Structures are given as structure tokens and as C-alpha cells.
Amino acid sequence: MTLPPKSLLTTVCSTKGGAFNSLSTINIFPFRRLSTMVTTLDKNPTFINPSVSENSMKMNRNPIPIPHRTLPEPKGQDLDFVNIAYSHLIHSDWKKLTALSTHLTPFRVKHVLLKVQKDYVLSLEFFTWVQTHKPSSLTLETHSIVLHILTKIRKFKSSESILRGILDSDSFNLPSKLFDSILYSYRMCNSSPLVFDLLFKTYAHRKKFRNATDTFCQMRDYGFLPRIESCNKFLSSLLDLERADIALGFYKEMRRNRISPNVYTLNMVMHAFCKLGNIESAVEVFKNMESMGFIPSVATYNTLISGHCNKGLLSLAMKFKNSMEKNGIQPNVITFNTLIFGFCKKGKLHEANRIFSEMKATNVSPNVVTYNTLINGYSQVGNSEMGGRLYEEMLRNGIKVGILTYNALILGLCKEGKTKKAAYLVKDLDKNSLVPNASTYSALITGQCVRKNSERAFQLYKSMIRSGCHPNKHIFEMLMSTFCQNEDFDRAAEVLLEMLEKCMAPDSIILSELYSGLHHCGKDELAMKLFRKMEIRGLLPKEFDKLRTINCAPENGEKESGGLS
């Protein structure tokens, strides 16, 4: 799926002017005729109902008239075939119907479907039968007719299955003709707006951003609007794609078209603001919820708590946790896990442990995420003993230990240089049918680097490559730094070359350390070769001054003579 270029989208959001005003002017639909979004929205909009009903899927505007395309009446042999096939069909005489299958044509299939459209079961059985016996007689229009029949009586599961079949097929020119086919057969089948809603929602489910956008605009042009549940699915898909900016733009377009949100919509809007770091606007949406007729849910509070924790605003996150309790909403495992993560991220393990204790005191059972977060937190500060205790508690409570748990434990031991104990844990991985991943190797390499065992660290790096794991910049920098500390500058240069092959470069401090070491060893030619490679590939750090690094070291003669006489 191709998203529109970032340059086509104005970055959201200014923190001034409240939650809705902060949705700056965005044209999220650059490929459709859609007015640029207005810069303000009412802070206290009036809603008839918390959600959009089927009736309100028709907009109060001057839409383009829905075209009324008719199907020519069957005559002669076509008429005889349709009547005979219809008779066999209503009597479930599939044997006689099968004898007619070679004479099926798209025209005849359409007329049989229209003749039995009031019986959705028979319509679906006939459509499925045609798919088996003569699929070439099924066209985009025959599929559209079946979709109308099924969605009109809200058989969404069956209709979505057929729609997925259309979208997965290579035999139709999609998606440009699909909407038109459904539109032109709409009046013929006396259909419902739900058929367009289904199309929009299916694109949203499949994360087809451009197709969903086009469908929304076409629906609006003809006077239809998707249901709030479908809009929510589209918002969710956009957030999954890390496009919070477009999600907010779409929400504004919903409001402009008077699609009333529900509490799930507003939760996602708050989540989008938090993703963009605009906590103030997320809080503004929260404050407006009551006036909009909504009661915040536990997910609402969790969204705000997560947003504040990610920004390091832990005291405000705790205020929201206290607020939800005052309002009779009990924190759940996600609430506690989010707060524990926030405190661990800041290295405040005492506070994280206090939240953990409170969690257990309120009968909220810690899960694997809870323990992994705490173990990792203690490992990061070099407290492998506490991590080990939590690991034992996990086992006692019957919580399944995964690779993330082991990686956190291994990292804690390695940070303290306890590489032998870490090796025992690595052996446990195989016993538990777990496979070491990039994080496992990174932790083990860290342990050897802490012990300044650069050769062993390099061997682990090679094992990592052979296992199919990809080292990141941090691993390369650890190896280079350790080799430089051990004055093995040739190996450090070897690591740098491998790093450059992966289009990565170390920071200027490590690079300066390497160049200075090579210069002292009289390997200026190798230093210049590395310098040129980095320069050619555009990987040389801007702040790195090669000449200053090399020339700042005194010459050998100056060292021996004690400088200038």
C-alpha cells in the first residue's frame, strides 16, 4: 500500500487554541475533490445521537443524483432460460440446473439474481453454484447485485466475504470500477446505503488507505456517509500505520460532515494527539467529553496516562490514575503496566515497585508484560538480583516465561559482567523451545564488552550474523569502542568497514577515538581510506573534524624531545 507523500500533509498540531482548533488546516485527500478542512470546529457540538444511525447515513445536502441504470428485459431464449432456471432454483432441483450451466451468461445470471433477490439464501446459493460451475459468467455487476441483496438485510459476514473475493481477484479492474458498479446497480436492487458503508469498512480493515479515502469522498458526493463504527475502523487503521496526523484530519472531516463520534472515536483522537506529543490537546478532548454526552471509560484514562508517561510527566499520569478511581473507574492491568513502564523508563524503580505492590493489593493480577517491564527496569540499572527474584515469582505464579523475559535477565547479568551466569540462561532457552534473537546477542555482546573481552564479543557478533540476526548501530559502536580501549585499532577498523556496508556510521566520539588510535600507530593511510569511504557514502558525521583529530596528537619526534626547544 502506498501512502501519499509526507509533503502533501501539513503536520498537525499546534498546542494553542484547544483540541479542535489545534487541528491545523490539512487536506488529507489530495487525490479527490474535497474542500480543505476548516481551521476551527465547535468545541461543544450538538449531537442528535451518540452514533450515526442508518438513516443518518444520508447527508442533508445537495448530492449528485444516484444514476438509475436499468437492465434490458430478457427476450427469446434468454427469457426461456431465466424462467426455467428460476423454476429449478426455487424447487432446489440442482441436478436439472447443472444441465443448464453451459448456457449461463452474465446477462442471464443477473436476471436470475434479480428474480430471487427477496430470498437472500437462494440468491447466495445460486451465486455460489455459478462460481463453481461457470465462474466466467460472473462479472463485477453480478457481484454487486449479490452485495446489494445481502447488505440490504444486514448479512454483513457473507457480503464481506464476497467483497474480499472481489478485492483479491485479478480478473476485475479494481478499485476504480467497483464503486461505480455498486452505484449503477443501486436503484435496480432497491438497495441500502449499508452497501457503501461495507465497501469503506472493508478497505479500512485491509488498511487500503487510498481506496478507503476515495470511497469516503465518492459516498459523500452521492449523499451517503459511513457509520461511526466504520469510521472508527478507518481511524484505527491509520493509527496502526503510525499516521496520527491523517487520523486527526479524517476526524475533522467526519465532524465537518456531521458524523457524530462515540467514546471510542474520542479515545482514538486522544491517542492520536498523544502520539504526536500534543498532550494538551488530548486533555482538551477529555475535558469536552462530558459536554458531548460521553462518560470516559477505562480506555480513555489509560490513553491519557500512557501519553503522559511517554512524555515523562509521571506526576500528571498519577493524577489521572487517582481521578479515575475517584470517578468509580477501577484501574486495570493496562493502567498499572503503563505506570510501571513510565517509572522504569525514568529509572525510578522504587516508585515502579510501589505501583506493582498496589496492583497486587487491589487484586489486579500482574501479567507477563508487568514482570518483563520490571525485570528490564532493574536490569537497566544493574540490579540483576531483583530481576532474578521477579523471575522466580513469575514461575511461582504460573506465568509463562518468554524470550523477552530471558533477554531482560541476560542483559541484567551482562551489565554487571556476570557472563557465566548469563550463559546458563542462554542454555535454558533451548530447553524452553526459545530461539535467541538480536536482543539476546546484543546483551551477550554487552557482557563481553563490559569485561573488555573484545575477541569474545567479536565472536558473538559473528554468531549473530550467522544466525540471521541483524546488528544495530549500538552493537557496532560497543565493539568499536571496546577494540579501541584494548588498542586493537585494526579490528575496530574492520568493524567500521562492516558497519559502512550496512549504511551505518558511529558517532563522532568513537570515530575520533579510532582515527586518533590509527594515527598513533602510524596507520594514517588506513585512516584516510576509511575517511574517504565514509565521505563518498555520505556517512561522515557533520561534527567530525578529521584534520583536528589527527593533527592534535603530537608527532613522535616531539614526544621524544619533549616538544619545541
ZAFI-339664 format. One record per residue (C-alpha): residue in one letter; x, y, z. Coordinates in steps of 0.1 Angstrom, whole numbers, padded with zeros to 4 digits, always signed. Example, Ala and Ser with C-alpha at 12.3 -4.5 7.8 and 13.67 -1.06 7.14 Angstrom:
BEGIN
A+0123-0045+0078/S+0137-0011+0071/
END
This chain:
BEGIN
M+0000+0000+0000/T+0013+0034-0010/L+0006+0064+0013/P+0006+0099+0000/P+0039+0117+0003/K+0045+0133+0037/S+0050+0166+0019/L+0013+0166+0009/L+0002+0166+0045/T+0005+0196+0068/T+0019+0185+0102/V-0006+0185+0130/C-0008+0200+0157/S-0003+0234+0173/T-0009+0232+0211/K-0027+0266+0211/G-0064+0271+0208/G-0077+0238+0223/A-0081+0203+0210/F-0102+0210+0179/N-0086+0243+0170/S-0052+0226+0171/L-0062+0205+0140/S-0044+0228+0116/T-0056+0230+0080/I-0049+0197+0064/N-0061+0183+0030/I-0059+0146+0038/F-0075+0137+0005/P-0051+0152-0021/F-0064+0129-0048/R-0101+0137-0045/R-0123+0167-0048/L-0126+0176-0012/S-0126+0210+0004/T-0097+0219+0025/M-0105+0214+0061/V-0117+0244+0081/T-0094+0257+0108/T-0119+0255+0136/L-0146+0232+0150/D-0172+0239+0176/K-0159+0229+0210/N-0194+0220+0221/P-0211+0204+0191/T-0247+0193+0193/F-0254+0157+0186/I-0288+0141+0180/N-0275+0106+0190/P-0241+0094+0202/S-0237+0074+0170/V-0248+0077+0134/S-0279+0057+0126/E-0286+0041+0092/N-0310+0069+0083/S-0284+0095+0090/M-0260+0078+0066/K-0278+0101+0040/M-0264+0136+0042/N-0286+0167+0043/R-0270+0185+0014/N-0274+0186-0024/P-0258+0154-0035/I-0252+0142-0070/P-0284+0122-0081/I-0279+0084-0079/P-0279+0072-0115/H-0308+0049-0125/R-0294+0023-0148/T-0319-0004-0160/L-0312-0039-0173/P-0328-0048-0206/E-0356-0073-0203/P-0347-0108-0214/K-0363-0120-0247/G-0365-0152-0267/Q-0340-0178-0255/D-0328-0156-0227/L-0363-0153-0213/D-0369-0190-0216/F-0336-0198-0198/V-0342-0174-0170/N-0377-0188-0163/I-0366-0224-0164/A-0335-0217-0142/Y-0357-0198-0118/S-0382-0227-0116/H-0354-0253-0110/L-0339-0229-0084/I-0370-0224-0063/H-0376-0261-0063/S-0339-0268-0053/D-0336-0290-0084/W-0298-0286-0087/K-0294-0316-0110/K-0315-0301-0137/L-0299-0267-0131/T-0265-0282-0136/A-0276-0294-0170/L-0281-0257-0179/S-0248-0245-0166/T-0230-0245-0200/H-0256-0219-0213/L-0250-0194-0184/T-0241-0159-0194/P-0236-0128-0173/F-0269-0114-0186/R-0288-0145-0176/V-0271-0147-0142/K-0281-0111-0134/H-0317-0117-0143/V-0320-0148-0122/L-0304-0130-0092/L-0329-0101-0096/K-0357-0126-0098/V-0348-0142-0065/Q-0334-0112-0047/K-0361-0113-0020/D-0348-0147-0009/Y-0312-0139+0002/V-0305-0176+0010/L-0315-0187-0025/S-0296-0158-0040/L-0264-0167-0022/E-0268-0204-0031/F-0272-0196-0067/F-0243-0172-0067/T-0221-0199-0051/W-0233-0225-0075/V-0224-0203-0105/Q-0189-0197-0090/T-0184-0235-0091/H-0200-0244-0124/K-0193-0214-0146/P-0173-0186-0129/S-0167-0169-0163/S-0203-0158-0162/L-0198-0138-0131/T-0189-0101-0136/L-0184-0071-0114/E-0221-0063-0119/T-0233-0098-0108/H-0211-0095-0077/S-0225-0060-0070/I-0261-0074-0072/V-0253-0101-0046/L-0237-0074-0024/H-0269-0053-0026/I-0291-0083-0017/L-0270-0093+0013/T-0263-0059+0028/K-0299-0048+0025/I-0309-0074+0051/R-0276-0068+0071/K-0259-0101+0062/F-0225-0085+0066/K-0204-0115+0072/S-0215-0131+0039/S-0213-0099+0019/E-0179-0090+0033/S-0166-0125+0023/I-0178-0118-0013/L-0163-0084-0013/R-0130-0098-0001/G-0131-0122-0030/I-0136-0093-0054/L-0107-0074-0040/D-0084-0105-0040/S-0093-0113-0076/D-0071-0104-0105/S-0099-0107-0130/F-0115-0074-0122/N-0102-0039-0129/L-0102-0026-0093/P-0108-0005-0075/S-0117+0022-0100/K-0147+0003-0113/L-0160-0013-0081/F-0177+0018-0066/D-0193+0026-0100/S-0206-0009-0104/I-0223-0009-0070/L-0236+0026-0076/Y-0252+0019-0110/S-0269-0013-0097/Y-0281+0005-0065/R-0316+0016-0077/M-0320-0016-0097/C-0318-0036-0065/N-0336-0010-0043/S-0306-0012-0021/S-0294+0003+0012/P-0266+0028+0020/L-0251+0000+0040/V-0235-0014+0008/F-0213+0016+0005/D-0205+0015+0042/L-0194-0021+0038/L-0170-0011+0010/F-0155+0017+0030/K-0152-0005+0061/T-0136-0034+0042/Y-0109-0011+0027/A-0103+0002+0063/H-0100-0034+0076/R-0075-0042+0049/K-0056-0009+0056/K-0061+0003+0020/F-0058+0039+0029/R-0061+0054-0006/N-0091+0032-0016/A-0109+0040+0017/T-0103+0077+0012/D-0117+0076-0024/T-0147+0056-0013/F-0155+0081+0016/C-0153+0110-0009/Q-0175+0092-0035/M-0200+0083-0009/R-0202+0119+0003/D-0206+0132-0033/Y-0237+0110-0037/G-0251+0118-0003/F-0240+0089+0018/L-0220+0087+0049/P-0203+0057+0066/R-0214+0046+0100/I-0194+0057+0130/E-0182+0021+0136/S-0167+0021+0101/C-0151+0055+0106/N-0136+0042+0138/K-0121+0012+0120/F-0105+0036+0095/L-0091+0058+0123/S-0078+0026+0140/S-0061+0015+0107/L-0045+0049+0103/L-0031+0048+0139/D-0018+0013+0133/L+0000+0027+0103/E+0015+0054+0125/R-0004+0081+0107/A-0018+0100+0136/D-0017+0133+0116/I-0040+0119+0089/A-0063+0103+0116/L-0068+0137+0131/G-0075+0152+0097/F-0101+0125+0089/Y-0117+0130+0123/K-0121+0167+0114/E-0137+0157+0080/M-0161+0135+0099/R-0171+0164+0121/R-0175+0187+0091/N-0199+0161+0076/R-0218+0159+0109/I-0208+0123+0116/S-0212+0121+0153/P-0184+0104+0173/N-0187+0080+0201/V-0164+0074+0231/Y-0142+0050+0210/T-0137+0078+0184/L-0127+0103+0210/N-0103+0078+0227/M-0086+0074+0193/V-0085+0111+0188/M-0068+0115+0222/H-0044+0086+0213/A-0035+0104+0180/F-0028+0137+0198/C-0006+0118+0223/K+0012+0101+0195/L+0021+0135+0181/G+0032+0147+0215/N+0003+0171+0218/I-0008+0162+0253/E-0026+0195+0259/S-0050+0188+0230/A-0056+0153+0242/V-0066+0166+0276/E-0088+0192+0260/V-0107+0165+0242/F-0111+0147+0275/K-0125+0178+0292/N-0151+0182+0264/M-0163+0146+0266/E-0189+0153+0293/S-0204+0182+0275/M-0206+0160+0244/G-0227+0134+0263/F-0200+0108+0269/I-0186+0092+0300/P-0149+0085+0299/S-0140+0048+0300/V-0110+0030+0315/A-0095+0031+0280/T-0099+0069+0280/Y-0079+0072+0312/N-0053+0046+0300/T-0048+0066+0268/L-0040+0098+0288/I-0019+0080+0313/S+0002+0065+0285/G+0005+0098+0268/H+0018+0115+0299/C+0041+0086+0308/N+0057+0087+0273/K+0064+0124+0278/G+0079+0117+0313/L+0051+0135+0330/L+0047+0109+0357/S+0031+0131+0384/L+0003+0141+0359/A-0001+0105+0349/M-0007+0096+0386/K-0032+0124+0389/F-0053+0108+0361/K-0050+0074+0378/N-0063+0090+0410/S-0090+0108+0391/M-0103+0076+0375/E-0106+0060+0409/K-0125+0089+0423/N-0149+0086+0394/G-0156+0050+0402/I-0135+0035+0374/Q-0111+0009+0386/P-0076+0008+0371/N-0069-0024+0351/V-0037-0043+0343/I-0030-0019+0314/T-0032+0011+0337/F-0007-0004+0362/N+0016-0017+0334/T+0017+0017+0318/L+0026+0035+0350/I+0052+0008+0359/F+0067+0013+0324/G+0068+0050+0328/F+0086+0049+0362/C+0111+0022+0349/K+0118+0043+0318/K+0129+0071+0342/G+0149+0047+0363/K+0125+0053+0393/L+0124+0016+0403/H+0112+0024+0439/E+0081+0041+0426/A+0076+0013+0400/N+0078-0013+0427/R+0053+0007+0448/I+0028+0006+0419/F+0035-0031+0415/S+0026-0037+0452/E-0006-0016+0449/M-0015-0036+0418/K-0014-0068+0437/A-0031-0053+0468/T-0061-0043+0446/N-0064-0079+0432/V-0053-0069+0397/S-0031-0099+0386/P+0003-0089+0371/N+0009-0105+0337/V+0039-0113+0316/V+0042-0076+0305/T+0042-0065+0341/Y+0071-0088+0351/N+0091-0082+0319/T+0088-0044+0323/L+0101-0046+0359/I+0128-0071+0352/N+0140-0050+0323/G+0139-0019+0345/Y+0161-0035+0372/S+0184-0049+0346/Q+0190-0014+0331/V+0202-0001+0364/G+0223-0032+0370/N+0202-0049+0397/S+0202-0085+0384/E+0194-0098+0418/M+0160-0081+0419/G+0154-0092+0384/G+0161-0128+0394/R+0136-0125+0423/L+0109-0113+0400/Y+0117-0142+0376/E+0112-0167+0404/E+0079-0150+0413/M+0067-0154+0377/L+0074-0191+0378/R+0056-0195+0411/N+0025-0177+0397/G+0025-0199+0366/I+0032-0171+0342/K+0049-0184+0310/V+0083-0170+0305/G+0092-0159+0270/I+0122-0146+0251/L+0117-0110+0263/T+0120-0122+0300/Y+0152-0141+0293/N+0166-0112+0273/A+0160-0088+0302/L+0176-0112+0327/I+0206-0119+0305/L+0211-0081+0300/G+0210-0075+0337/L+0237-0101+0344/C+0258-0090+0314/K+0257-0053+0325/E+0273-0065+0358/G+0298-0086+0339/K+0283-0119+0351/T+0287-0135+0317/K+0289-0171+0330/K+0255-0168+0348/A+0241-0153+0316/A+0255-0183+0296/Y+0235-0207+0318/L+0203-0187+0310/V+0211-0190+0273/K+0212-0228+0277/D+0177-0226+0292/L+0164-0210+0260/D+0167-0243+0241/K+0151-0262+0270/N+0121-0239+0267/S+0120-0241+0229/L+0130-0204+0226/V+0154-0191+0200/P+0180-0163+0207/N+0172-0131+0188/A+0191-0099+0181/S+0184-0086+0217/T+0198-0118+0232/Y+0231-0114+0212/S+0232-0077+0220/A+0230-0084+0257/L+0257-0111+0255/I+0280-0088+0235/T+0274-0061+0261/G+0286-0085+0288/Q+0319-0092+0270/C+0324-0055+0263/V+0319-0047+0299/R+0347-0073+0307/K+0367-0057+0278/N+0369-0091+0262/S+0368-0077+0226/E+0376-0110+0209/R+0348-0129+0225/A+0324-0100+0218/F+0335-0102+0181/Q+0329-0139+0180/L+0294-0134+0194/Y+0288-0107+0167/K+0298-0132+0140/S+0275-0159+0155/M+0248-0133+0155/I+0253-0127+0117/R+0253-0165+0110/S+0220-0169+0129/G+0203-0144+0106/C+0200-0116+0132/H+0209-0081+0122/P+0232-0060+0144/N+0222-0024+0151/K+0243+0007+0154/H+0246+0003+0192/I+0263-0032+0188/F+0288-0019+0162/E+0296+0011+0185/M+0301-0012+0215/L+0325-0034+0195/M+0345-0005+0181/S+0348+0012+0215/T+0360-0020+0232/F+0386-0027+0205/C+0398+0009+0208/Q+0400+0006+0246/N+0421-0026+0240/E+0442-0007+0214/D+0432-0032+0187/F+0426-0005+0161/D+0428-0029+0131/R+0398-0048+0144/A+0380-0016+0152/A+0386-0005+0116/E+0373-0039+0104/V+0341-0034+0124/L+0337+0001+0109/L+0340-0013+0074/E+0312-0038+0081/M+0292-0010+0096/L+0296+0011+0065/E+0285-0019+0044/K+0251-0016+0062/C+0250+0021+0056/M+0255+0030+0093/A+0282+0052+0109/P+0293+0055+0145/D+0291+0088+0164/S+0319+0113+0162/I+0334+0105+0196/I+0340+0068+0187/L+0352+0078+0152/S+0376+0103+0167/E+0389+0077+0191/L+0396+0053+0162/Y+0412+0079+0140/S+0434+0091+0168/G+0445+0054+0175/L+0453+0047+0139/H+0474+0079+0137/H+0494+0069+0168/C+0500+0035+0153/G+0513+0051+0121/K+0484+0039+0101/D+0474+0072+0086/E+0468+0056+0052/L+0442+0033+0066/A+0426+0062+0084/M+0424+0082+0052/K+0410+0052+0033/L+0382+0049+0059/F+0376+0086+0058/R+0372+0086+0020/K+0348+0057+0022/M+0326+0075+0047/E+0327+0107+0027/I+0318+0090-0005/R+0288+0073+0011/G+0277+0105+0029/L+0281+0088+0063/L+0307+0111+0078/P+0292+0128+0110/K+0290+0166+0105/E+0307+0173+0138/F+0336+0151+0130/D+0368+0170+0122/K+0393+0146+0108/L+0422+0170+0105/R+0418+0183+0140/T+0416+0147+0154/I+0447+0136+0136/N+0468+0168+0139/C+0460+0174+0176/A+0482+0145+0185/P+0520+0153+0189/E+0544+0138+0164/N+0567+0110+0176/G+0597+0133+0174/E+0581+0159+0196/K+0572+0132+0221/E+0608+0121+0224/S+0623+0157+0225/G+0596+0170+0248/G+0583+0194+0222/L+0598+0226+0207/S+0632+0236+0221/
END
